Amino acid sequence: MIREDGYKFCFDSSACASCGGACCIGESGYIWVNYPEIEAMVEHLKLSIEEFAKTYLIRAKNRYSLKEYKDEELGYACIFFDKSKRMCSIYEVRPKQCRTFPFWSQFKSDTKELIKECPGVILDENS
Ligand code: SF4
């Protein structure tokens, strides 16, 4: 069970094995990546930076985000979400944004959406 200061919940990461990737699909959003993270993904996929950028990145708000694809069943999904395996296809090199989920600052005060989305999140009894 993972707990972090300032959050009114704890997180059971064993739920990830069976949830079907709820945090990688659904509504459209940004999956921010920085340059070291891009380099790690490039190395993992054995691509050039140019090939990687063309295939997997969009530029938004002066930053880079992973692309998404639209799917009838999933809604929007991260381009690295493997629909058949229902998991991240680059798990070992996924960006910090993914590794730190669900401990995102917006969930410090509002857990309503989070609790619906993530079966690994367990609210503290008095919250
Ligand atoms: S990089 Fe992996 S963990 Fe992050 S949103 Fe995409 S599929 Fe999910």
Backbone and ligand atoms as CSV (ligand in chain L), in Angstrom:
chain,resi,resn,atom,element,x,y,z
A,1,MET,N,N,0.846,-1.195,0.000
A,1,MET,CA,C,0.000,0.000,0.000
A,1,MET,C,C,0.886,1.252,0.000
A,2,ILE,N,N,0.629,2.160,-0.927
A,2,ILE,CA,C,1.466,3.358,-1.020
A,2,ILE,C,C,0.713,4.553,-0.454
A,3,ARG,N,N,1.424,5.322,0.335
A,3,ARG,CA,C,0.809,6.500,0.956
A,3,ARG,C,C,1.755,7.679,0.758
A,4,GLU,N,N,1.186,8.857,0.512
A,4,GLU,CA,C,2.050,10.043,0.397
A,4,GLU,C,C,1.461,11.170,1.227
A,5,ASP,N,N,2.333,11.976,1.775
A,5,ASP,CA,C,1.891,13.102,2.606
A,5,ASP,C,C,0.972,14.030,1.814
A,6,GLY,N,N,-0.083,14.465,2.453
A,6,GLY,CA,C,-0.964,15.460,1.844
A,6,GLY,C,C,-2.129,14.859,1.066
A,7,TYR,N,N,-2.171,13.543,0.961
A,7,TYR,CA,C,-3.260,12.892,0.216
A,7,TYR,C,C,-4.163,12.128,1.181
A,8,LYS,N,N,-5.473,12.186,0.868
A,8,LYS,CA,C,-6.422,11.554,1.783
A,8,LYS,C,C,-6.771,10.136,1.330
A,9,PHE,N,N,-5.830,9.508,0.687
A,9,PHE,CA,C,-6.066,8.128,0.232
A,9,PHE,C,C,-4.748,7.381,0.196
A,10,CYS,N,N,-4.843,6.087,0.093
A,10,CYS,CA,C,-3.642,5.299,-0.185
A,10,CYS,C,C,-3.903,4.525,-1.481
A,11,PHE,N,N,-2.861,3.943,-2.000
A,11,PHE,CA,C,-2.955,3.327,-3.323
A,11,PHE,C,C,-2.409,1.908,-3.272
A,12,ASP,N,N,-3.242,0.985,-3.724
A,12,ASP,CA,C,-2.844,-0.419,-3.793
A,12,ASP,C,C,-2.478,-0.729,-5.252
A,13,SER,N,N,-1.176,-0.749,-5.535
A,13,SER,CA,C,-0.748,-0.892,-6.934
A,13,SER,C,C,-1.043,-2.287,-7.497
A,14,SER,N,N,-1.399,-3.236,-6.648
A,14,SER,CA,C,-1.725,-4.568,-7.174
A,14,SER,C,C,-3.017,-4.514,-8.008
A,15,ALA,N,N,-3.819,-3.458,-7.809
A,15,ALA,CA,C,-5.060,-3.305,-8.594
A,15,ALA,C,C,-4.746,-3.066,-10.077
A,16,CYS,N,N,-3.543,-2.569,-10.383
A,16,CYS,CA,C,-3.184,-2.257,-11.776
A,16,CYS,C,C,-3.237,-3.502,-12.668
A,17,ALA,N,N,-2.929,-4.656,-12.090
A,17,ALA,CA,C,-2.864,-5.881,-12.880
A,17,ALA,C,C,-4.218,-6.269,-13.456
A,18,SER,N,N,-5.287,-5.844,-12.816
A,18,SER,CA,C,-6.599,-6.281,-13.275
A,18,SER,C,C,-7.549,-5.152,-13.672
A,19,CYS,N,N,-7.108,-3.894,-13.626
A,19,CYS,CA,C,-8.072,-2.802,-13.874
A,19,CYS,C,C,-8.283,-2.510,-15.354
A,20,GLY,N,N,-7.397,-2.986,-16.224
A,20,GLY,CA,C,-7.583,-2.764,-17.659
A,20,GLY,C,C,-7.084,-1.420,-18.147
A,21,GLY,N,N,-6.258,-0.766,-17.355
A,21,GLY,CA,C,-5.620,0.483,-17.810
A,21,GLY,C,C,-6.511,1.698,-17.725
A,22,ALA,N,N,-7.322,1.786,-16.682
A,22,ALA,CA,C,-8.273,2.898,-16.578
A,22,ALA,C,C,-7.606,4.271,-16.630
A,23,CYS,N,N,-6.358,4.389,-16.175
A,23,CYS,CA,C,-5.722,5.718,-16.164
A,23,CYS,C,C,-5.078,6.055,-17.509
A,24,CYS,N,N,-5.098,5.129,-18.456
A,24,CYS,CA,C,-4.491,5.376,-19.777
A,24,CYS,C,C,-5.555,5.616,-20.851
A,25,ILE,N,N,-6.813,5.466,-20.487
A,25,ILE,CA,C,-7.913,5.551,-21.471
A,25,ILE,C,C,-9.034,6.440,-20.910
A,26,GLY,N,N,-10.014,6.687,-21.769
A,26,GLY,CA,C,-11.180,7.458,-21.310
A,26,GLY,C,C,-11.237,8.799,-21.987
A,27,GLU,N,N,-11.255,9.840,-21.164
A,27,GLU,CA,C,-11.320,11.189,-21.726
A,27,GLU,C,C,-9.967,11.590,-22.288
A,28,SER,N,N,-10.013,12.480,-23.264
A,28,SER,CA,C,-8.767,12.970,-23.854
A,28,SER,C,C,-8.009,13.833,-22.835
A,29,GLY,N,N,-6.688,13.764,-22.880
A,29,GLY,CA,C,-5.884,14.576,-21.967
A,29,GLY,C,C,-4.433,14.572,-22.427
A,30,TYR,N,N,-3.621,15.306,-21.732
A,30,TYR,CA,C,-2.204,15.336,-22.098
A,30,TYR,C,C,-1.406,14.340,-21.261
A,31,ILE,N,N,-0.451,13.725,-21.901
A,31,ILE,CA,C,0.494,12.850,-21.194
A,31,ILE,C,C,1.850,13.491,-21.420
A,32,TRP,N,N,2.213,14.376,-20.489
A,32,TRP,CA,C,3.405,15.204,-20.688
A,32,TRP,C,C,4.675,14.382,-20.598
A,33,VAL,N,N,5.607,14.724,-21.481
A,33,VAL,CA,C,6.919,14.062,-21.447
A,33,VAL,C,C,8.010,15.123,-21.590
A,34,ASN,N,N,9.112,14.927,-20.859
A,34,ASN,CA,C,10.237,15.847,-20.999
A,34,ASN,C,C,11.355,15.169,-21.802
A,35,TYR,N,N,12.422,15.892,-22.006
A,35,TYR,CA,C,13.448,15.387,-22.914
A,35,TYR,C,C,14.122,14.093,-22.410
A,36,PRO,N,N,14.518,14.021,-21.149
A,36,PRO,CA,C,15.102,12.751,-20.671
A,36,PRO,C,C,14.129,11.575,-20.809
A,37,GLU,N,N,12.852,11.830,-20.600
A,37,GLU,CA,C,11.864,10.746,-20.754
A,37,GLU,C,C,11.746,10.327,-22.225
A,38,ILE,N,N,11.803,11.310,-23.105
A,38,ILE,CA,C,11.759,11.006,-24.545
A,38,ILE,C,C,12.977,10.165,-24.916
A,39,GLU,N,N,14.131,10.558,-24.399
A,39,GLU,CA,C,15.354,9.796,-24.706
A,39,GLU,C,C,15.247,8.353,-24.227
A,40,ALA,N,N,14.693,8.163,-23.048
A,40,ALA,CA,C,14.540,6.796,-22.515
A,40,ALA,C,C,13.598,5.972,-23.405
A,41,MET,N,N,12.533,6.584,-23.880
A,41,MET,CA,C,11.582,5.870,-24.746
A,41,MET,C,C,12.202,5.570,-26.099
A,42,VAL,N,N,12.961,6.531,-26.618
A,42,VAL,CA,C,13.647,6.365,-27.901
A,42,VAL,C,C,14.624,5.182,-27.828
A,43,GLU,N,N,15.364,5.143,-26.736
A,43,GLU,CA,C,16.329,4.051,-26.556
A,43,GLU,C,C,15.611,2.706,-26.439
A,44,HIS,N,N,14.550,2.699,-25.679
A,44,HIS,CA,C,13.769,1.475,-25.465
A,44,HIS,C,C,13.198,0.949,-26.784
A,45,LEU,N,N,12.717,1.868,-27.607
A,45,LEU,CA,C,12.072,1.474,-28.870
A,45,LEU,C,C,13.065,1.377,-30.034
A,46,LYS,N,N,14.297,1.755,-29.761
A,46,LYS,CA,C,15.358,1.721,-30.788
A,46,LYS,C,C,14.957,2.511,-32.041
A,47,LEU,N,N,14.556,3.742,-31.803
A,47,LEU,CA,C,14.170,4.648,-32.896
A,47,LEU,C,C,15.069,5.880,-32.843
A,48,SER,N,N,15.027,6.664,-33.916
A,48,SER,CA,C,15.691,7.965,-33.852
A,48,SER,C,C,14.720,8.942,-33.165
A,49,ILE,N,N,15.270,10.023,-32.658
A,49,ILE,CA,C,14.421,11.053,-32.040
A,49,ILE,C,C,13.387,11.538,-33.055
A,50,GLU,N,N,13.822,11.729,-34.302
A,50,GLU,CA,C,12.916,12.250,-35.341
A,50,GLU,C,C,11.750,11.287,-35.583
A,51,GLU,N,N,12.072,10.011,-35.731
A,51,GLU,CA,C,11.017,9.009,-35.956
A,51,GLU,C,C,10.051,8.976,-34.775
A,52,PHE,N,N,10.631,9.002,-33.573
A,52,PHE,CA,C,9.811,8.945,-32.369
A,52,PHE,C,C,8.874,10.146,-32.316
A,53,ALA,N,N,9.453,11.332,-32.549
A,53,ALA,CA,C,8.658,12.562,-32.449
A,53,ALA,C,C,7.512,12.549,-33.454
A,54,LYS,N,N,7.815,12.103,-34.670
A,54,LYS,CA,C,6.794,12.101,-35.722
A,54,LYS,C,C,5.652,11.133,-35.393
A,55,THR,N,N,6.006,10.023,-34.829
A,55,THR,CA,C,5.008,8.972,-34.600
A,55,THR,C,C,4.250,9.139,-33.284
A,56,TYR,N,N,4.949,9.612,-32.256
A,56,TYR,CA,C,4.352,9.507,-30.919
A,56,TYR,C,C,4.078,10.822,-30.201
A,57,LEU,N,N,4.604,11.936,-30.713
A,57,LEU,CA,C,4.478,13.175,-29.934
A,57,LEU,C,C,3.592,14.228,-30.590
A,58,ILE,N,N,2.957,15.007,-29.762
A,58,ILE,CA,C,2.339,16.255,-30.226
A,58,ILE,C,C,2.930,17.385,-29.382
A,59,ARG,N,N,2.913,18.572,-29.954
A,59,ARG,CA,C,3.376,19.728,-29.198
A,59,ARG,C,C,2.148,20.489,-28.733
A,60,ALA,N,N,2.106,20.805,-27.456
A,60,ALA,CA,C,0.961,21.541,-26.917
A,60,ALA,C,C,1.433,22.403,-25.767
A,61,LYS,N,N,0.941,23.621,-25.733
A,61,LYS,CA,C,1.263,24.535,-24.625
A,61,LYS,C,C,2.772,24.605,-24.359
A,62,ASN,N,N,3.541,24.660,-25.458
A,62,ASN,CA,C,5.007,24.745,-25.349
A,62,ASN,C,C,5.661,23.533,-24.691
A,63,ARG,N,N,4.966,22.414,-24.705
A,63,ARG,CA,C,5.527,21.183,-24.137
A,63,ARG,C,C,5.252,20.045,-25.120
A,64,TYR,N,N,5.727,18.861,-24.770
A,64,TYR,CA,C,5.421,17.684,-25.580
A,64,TYR,C,C,4.515,16.741,-24.801
A,65,SER,N,N,3.577,16.163,-25.543
A,65,SER,CA,C,2.681,15.172,-24.952
A,65,SER,C,C,2.667,13.954,-25.865
A,66,LEU,N,N,2.415,12.778,-25.293
A,66,LEU,CA,C,2.223,11.594,-26.132
A,66,LEU,C,C,0.903,11.734,-26.873
A,67,LYS,N,N,0.861,11.201,-28.092
A,67,LYS,CA,C,-0.388,11.242,-28.861
A,67,LYS,C,C,-1.405,10.286,-28.245
A,68,GLU,N,N,-2.651,10.446,-28.675
A,68,GLU,CA,C,-3.714,9.523,-28.266
A,68,GLU,C,C,-4.352,8.959,-29.531
A,69,TYR,N,N,-5.031,7.862,-29.385
A,69,TYR,CA,C,-5.874,7.380,-30.484
A,69,TYR,C,C,-7.302,7.278,-29.968
A,70,LYS,N,N,-8.233,7.402,-30.918
A,70,LYS,CA,C,-9.644,7.338,-30.535
A,70,LYS,C,C,-10.142,5.931,-30.832
A,71,ASP,N,N,-10.875,5.400,-29.908
A,71,ASP,CA,C,-11.343,4.028,-30.049
A,71,ASP,C,C,-12.796,3.963,-29.578
A,72,GLU,N,N,-13.602,3.222,-30.321
A,72,GLU,CA,C,-15.037,3.151,-29.996
A,72,GLU,C,C,-15.293,2.669,-28.578
A,73,GLU,N,N,-14.533,1.670,-28.188
A,73,GLU,CA,C,-14.752,1.068,-26.870
A,73,GLU,C,C,-14.037,1.842,-25.750
A,74,LEU,N,N,-12.803,2.269,-26.047
A,74,LEU,CA,C,-11.978,2.867,-24.990
A,74,LEU,C,C,-12.184,4.362,-24.813
A,75,GLY,N,N,-12.733,5.014,-25.825
A,75,GLY,CA,C,-12.750,6.481,-25.825
A,75,GLY,C,C,-11.422,6.924,-26.411
A,76,TYR,N,N,-10.679,7.755,-25.676
A,76,TYR,CA,C,-9.327,8.126,-26.088
A,76,TYR,C,C,-8.339,7.256,-25.312
A,77,ALA,N,N,-7.289,6.854,-25.998
A,77,ALA,CA,C,-6.263,6.050,-25.315
A,77,ALA,C,C,-4.894,6.594,-25.672
A,78,CYS,N,N,-3.991,6.512,-24.735
A,78,CYS,CA,C,-2.594,6.867,-25.001
A,78,CYS,C,C,-2.079,5.986,-26.136
A,79,ILE,N,N,-1.247,6.565,-26.968
A,79,ILE,CA,C,-0.744,5.826,-28.118
A,79,ILE,C,C,0.035,4.570,-27.694
A,80,PHE,N,N,0.504,4.534,-26.486
A,80,PHE,CA,C,1.241,3.357,-26.010
A,80,PHE,C,C,0.366,2.369,-25.249
A,81,PHE,N,N,-0.925,2.628,-25.228
A,81,PHE,CA,C,-1.805,1.670,-24.559
A,81,PHE,C,C,-2.104,0.522,-25.511
A,82,ASP,N,N,-1.746,-0.676,-25.093
A,82,ASP,CA,C,-1.967,-1.872,-25.903
A,82,ASP,C,C,-3.358,-2.408,-25.583
A,83,LYS,N,N,-4.259,-2.215,-26.527
A,83,LYS,CA,C,-5.657,-2.569,-26.279
A,83,LYS,C,C,-5.830,-4.079,-26.069
A,84,SER,N,N,-5.092,-4.881,-26.814
A,84,SER,CA,C,-5.302,-6.326,-26.689
A,84,SER,C,C,-4.802,-6.858,-25.339
A,85,LYS,N,N,-3.705,-6.309,-24.850
A,85,LYS,CA,C,-3.183,-6.760,-23.544
A,85,LYS,C,C,-3.736,-5.921,-22.399
A,86,ARG,N,N,-4.396,-4.839,-22.757
A,86,ARG,CA,C,-4.964,-3.934,-21.761
A,86,ARG,C,C,-3.896,-3.403,-20.800
A,87,MET,N,N,-2.767,-3.025,-21.372
A,87,MET,CA,C,-1.723,-2.446,-20.520
A,87,MET,C,C,-0.771,-1.575,-21.326
A,88,CYS,N,N,0.068,-0.865,-20.603
A,88,CYS,CA,C,1.054,0.011,-21.228
A,88,CYS,C,C,2.106,-0.823,-21.949
A,89,SER,N,N,2.415,-0.449,-23.176
A,89,SER,CA,C,3.404,-1.222,-23.942
A,89,SER,C,C,4.831,-0.734,-23.693
A,90,ILE,N,N,4.982,0.351,-22.944
A,90,ILE,CA,C,6.339,0.835,-22.619
A,90,ILE,C,C,6.465,1.030,-21.104
A,91,TYR,N,N,5.869,0.123,-20.375
A,91,TYR,CA,C,5.744,0.273,-18.920
A,91,TYR,C,C,7.067,0.635,-18.237
A,92,GLU,N,N,8.157,-0.018,-18.649
A,92,GLU,CA,C,9.452,0.200,-17.988
A,92,GLU,C,C,9.945,1.634,-18.157
A,93,VAL,N,N,9.538,2.289,-19.227
A,93,VAL,CA,C,10.029,3.651,-19.487
A,93,VAL,C,C,8.887,4.668,-19.544
A,94,ARG,N,N,7.773,4.338,-18.928
A,94,ARG,CA,C,6.644,5.279,-18.939
A,94,ARG,C,C,7.057,6.563,-18.238
A,95,PRO,N,N,6.471,7.685,-18.670
A,95,PRO,CA,C,6.899,8.974,-18.097
A,95,PRO,C,C,6.484,9.161,-16.642
A,96,LYS,N,N,7.071,10.160,-16.021
A,96,LYS,CA,C,6.822,10.429,-14.603
A,96,LYS,C,C,5.329,10.634,-14.307
A,97,GLN,N,N,4.661,11.317,-15.233
A,97,GLN,CA,C,3.224,11.563,-15.030
A,97,GLN,C,C,2.481,10.246,-14.772
A,98,CYS,N,N,2.865,9.213,-15.480
A,98,CYS,CA,C,2.210,7.909,-15.321
A,98,CYS,C,C,2.701,7.211,-14.056
A,99,ARG,N,N,4.002,7.339,-13.789
A,99,ARG,CA,C,4.564,6.650,-12.626
A,99,ARG,C,C,4.055,7.231,-11.319
A,100,THR,N,N,3.698,8.502,-11.330
A,100,THR,CA,C,3.267,9.134,-10.082
A,100,THR,C,C,1.749,9.075,-9.868
A,101,PHE,N,N,1.010,8.623,-10.869
A,101,PHE,CA,C,-0.433,8.464,-10.687
A,101,PHE,C,C,-0.675,7.469,-9.552
A,102,PRO,N,N,-1.640,7.665,-8.654
A,102,PRO,CA,C,-2.640,8.736,-8.586
A,102,PRO,C,C,-2.241,9.919,-7.690
A,103,PHE,N,N,-0.945,10.046,-7.376
A,103,PHE,CA,C,-0.541,11.133,-6.481
A,103,PHE,C,C,-0.258,12.397,-7.280
A,104,TRP,N,N,-1.308,12.956,-7.860
A,104,TRP,CA,C,-1.240,14.207,-8.610
A,104,TRP,C,C,-1.870,15.293,-7.748
A,105,SER,N,N,-1.294,16.498,-7.818
A,105,SER,CA,C,-1.737,17.552,-6.896
A,105,SER,C,C,-3.238,17.817,-6.965
A,106,GLN,N,N,-3.838,17.682,-8.166
A,106,GLN,CA,C,-5.284,17.968,-8.231
A,106,GLN,C,C,-6.122,16.981,-7.414
A,107,PHE,N,N,-5.536,15.835,-7.090
A,107,PHE,CA,C,-6.283,14.845,-6.308
A,107,PHE,C,C,-6.099,15.022,-4.801
A,108,LYS,N,N,-5.330,16.043,-4.413
A,108,LYS,CA,C,-5.180,16.301,-2.987
A,108,LYS,C,C,-6.510,16.757,-2.390
A,109,SER,N,N,-7.210,17.591,-3.160
A,109,SER,CA,C,-8.442,18.153,-2.614
A,109,SER,C,C,-9.686,17.489,-3.191
A,110,ASP,N,N,-9.591,16.941,-4.397
A,110,ASP,CA,C,-10.798,16.397,-5.040
A,110,ASP,C,C,-10.539,14.967,-5.516
A,111,THR,N,N,-11.160,14.033,-4.843
A,111,THR,CA,C,-10.931,12.622,-5.194
A,111,THR,C,C,-12.149,11.991,-5.877
A,112,LYS,N,N,-13.172,12.822,-6.141
A,112,LYS,CA,C,-14.433,12.280,-6.660
A,112,LYS,C,C,-14.242,11.491,-7.964
A,113,GLU,N,N,-13.588,12.112,-8.942
A,113,GLU,CA,C,-13.371,11.441,-10.234
A,113,GLU,C,C,-12.375,10.286,-10.083
A,114,LEU,N,N,-11.358,10.529,-9.287
A,114,LEU,CA,C,-10.304,9.534,-9.105
A,114,LEU,C,C,-10.850,8.224,-8.561
A,115,ILE,N,N,-11.700,8.328,-7.598
A,115,ILE,CA,C,-12.218,7.127,-6.943
A,115,ILE,C,C,-13.098,6.312,-7.906
A,116,LYS,N,N,-13.739,7.036,-8.830
A,116,LYS,CA,C,-14.566,6.334,-9.841
A,116,LYS,C,C,-13.666,5.611,-10.829
A,117,GLU,N,N,-12.521,6.230,-11.122
A,117,GLU,CA,C,-11.654,5.732,-12.190
A,117,GLU,C,C,-10.702,4.621,-11.743
A,118,CYS,N,N,-10.172,4.740,-10.537
A,118,CYS,CA,C,-9.057,3.865,-10.148
A,118,CYS,C,C,-9.439,2.943,-8.991
A,119,PRO,N,N,-9.499,1.634,-9.252
A,119,PRO,CA,C,-9.869,0.695,-8.188
A,119,PRO,C,C,-8.778,0.502,-7.137
A,120,GLY,N,N,-7.578,1.024,-7.402
A,120,GLY,CA,C,-6.489,0.893,-6.428
A,120,GLY,C,C,-6.508,1.973,-5.362
A,121,VAL,N,N,-7.349,2.980,-5.553
A,121,VAL,CA,C,-7.396,4.093,-4.604
A,121,VAL,C,C,-8.342,3.764,-3.453
A,122,ILE,N,N,-7.826,3.864,-2.246
A,122,ILE,CA,C,-8.649,3.584,-1.068
A,122,ILE,C,C,-8.660,4.831,-0.194
A,123,LEU,N,N,-9.846,5.408,-0.060
A,123,LEU,CA,C,-9.964,6.656,0.706
A,123,LEU,C,C,-9.741,6.405,2.176
A,124,ASP,N,N,-9.146,7.380,2.850
A,124,ASP,CA,C,-9.019,7.300,4.298
A,124,ASP,C,C,-10.419,7.316,4.900
A,125,GLU,N,N,-10.543,6.659,6.006
A,125,GLU,CA,C,-11.881,6.515,6.619
A,125,GLU,C,C,-12.565,7.837,6.916
A,126,ASN,N,N,-11.795,8.831,7.370
A,126,ASN,CA,C,-12.421,10.100,7.766
A,126,ASN,C,C,-12.466,11.140,6.653
A,127,SER,N,N,-12.243,10.740,5.370
A,127,SER,CA,C,-12.301,11.745,4.302
A,127,SER,C,C,-13.593,11.631,3.514
L,1,SF4,S1,S,2.700,5.877,-21.337
L,1,SF4,FE1,FE,1.857,3.929,-20.670
L,1,SF4,S2,S,1.197,4.274,-18.525
L,1,SF4,FE2,FE,1.429,6.301,-19.519
L,1,SF4,S3,S,-0.621,6.823,-20.296
L,1,SF4,FE3,FE,0.555,5.839,-21.964
L,1,SF4,S4,S,-0.064,3.673,-21.859
L,1,SF4,FE4,FE,-0.599,4.621,-19.885
